[in-house]
Amino acid sequence: MHTYETVFITIPTLTDEEERAIVGTLAQIVSDGGGTMVTNDRMGRRRLAYVIRKCDDGVYTRFLYDSDAAVPKELERRIRISDKVLRYLTVRLETDWAVAAKEQAVRDALSRAEAEAARAAMPPAETAKVEEDAGDMDEEDTESEESGGSWAEAAPPHGEDA
């Protein structure tokens, strides 16, 4: 058995239930084929580098699984049939990379569980404040991206002294 990684992008107009149904169906293909799912990671909604089927962004999902060669072929066949998936990529990982990827998946799961536990332990007033602060930081990031950033003005052009 080899370790495979499949990343696919679903259209952003799906509801959470529809997205879960698609991801669940694709994960079921891995388990039905005799594969073992290591991680099913929803990476979230991200902006695409270019427009695909009139979509500017998409929801990324990553599967890391051990299986025979027939499973990724069937998974890709089903993804190609689906009109809800914009793009996909499947890669067979080398042995060293597979071990490192599995260890990283375990570390990520532990850190997510710790973050959820810490968030659950917070009083509701502090939770709202943390979420508000995170929203303020996102707005600051987009403002600096739109202005071109401050480092461009601070650094002299190549070859010139300050």
N, C-alpha and C positions, 0 to 999 in steps of 0.2 A: 504494500500500500504506500502511496505517495501523499504528500501534503500539498494541497491546492489552496489558492486564494482567489476568490471571485469578488470583484467590486462591480456594482451596477448602480445606475442612476435612474430613479423613477421620476415621473412627471410631477411637478409641484402642486398640481390642482387636485390631487387625491386627498380624500379625508384620511384621518388617522386609521380608521377601521379598514378602509380599502387598502392602504399601504401595508398594514399588518397582515391582511389576507394574502396579498401578493408575496410578501416576504415569507410568511408561513408556508405557502404553497411551494416556494422554491426551496426552503429549508427541508420540507418533507421529501422532496426529490432526493436530497442527499441521504437522508436516513433510510428511505425506501430502497436505495441502491446499495445499501450495506456500508455507507460511509459514516464517519463519526464527526459530528460538528464540534469544533473546538471553540469557535466564537462566532456569534451572529451580532455584529456591531453596527448599530445605526449611527452613522457619522454626522447626520443632520443635513439641513438645507444649506446649500452653498451656491454661489454664483458660478455659472459656467464661463469658460474662456470665450466661447462664441455661441451664438444662438443655434439651438437644435430644435427643429420642429416648432418654431415660434416660442420656445421657452428660453428665458434668460437664466433661470436657476433650476436646480433639481435636488432631490433628496438622495444622498449617497448611503449605500449599505455595503458592508464588507462581510463576506463569509470566509472563515478559515476552517478547513476540514481535511480529514484523512479519508482517502477512498481509492478505489480502482480507477482506471482511465475511462471507463464507461460512464461514470457519474458526471464528470464535468461536461462530457459531450451531450448527455441528456439535458443537463442544466442549461447549457448554452442553446440547445434546440428549443427548449421551452421559453427561454428569454427572447429569442428571435421571433417567436410566434406572438408574444405579448406586445400589445401596442402601448402598454403603460410604462415600459422600460425604454429610456432614451439611448443609453450606451451601456456596455458591459466589457469586462476584461477578466480573463482567467489566466492565472500563472501557476505553473508547477514550481514549487520552491525546492531549492537544494536542501540537503539534509541539515547542514549547519544553520541555514537561514530559517528552516522550519522549526528547529529547536528554539532559536532566538525569538521567533514570532510567537510561539506558544507560551514561552516564559513571559513575554511582554503582554500577551493577552491576559494572563493570570494577574500580573501586576496591575493592569488597567482595571480589571474587575474588582480587585481589592480596594484600589483607590476610589473607585466609584461607590462601592459599598460604604467606605469610611465617610465620604462626603455626604452621602444620603443620611447616614446615622447622625452626623454632626448637624445637618440641616434639620432633621427631625427633633433633635434635642434642643434646638433654639426656640425661644419664645416667639410667637407669631409677629410681634412688633419688630424684633430684630431681623427676622427673616425678610419682612417687607423692606426694611432699610438696606439689607445686603443686596436684594434684587434691584432696588432703586439705584444704589451706587453702581452696580454693574451696568445698568442702563445708561447712566451718565457717562461711564467710561466708553461705551460703544459710540455715543454721540461725539465724544472728543476724538476718537479714532477716525471717524468718517470726516470730521472737519479738517483734521490734519492731512488726510489723504486728498481731499478736494483742493486744499491750498497748495499742494505740491510738496509739503513737508518743509521743515525749517533748515534741515541740513544742507539743502542745495544753496541757500543764500549764504550760509556760514562758511563753507569751504571755498577757498580760492580755486580758480580753474587750474588744471594741470600745467605745471611749468612756471606758474607765477608765485612769487613770494608775497606774504601778507604785509 
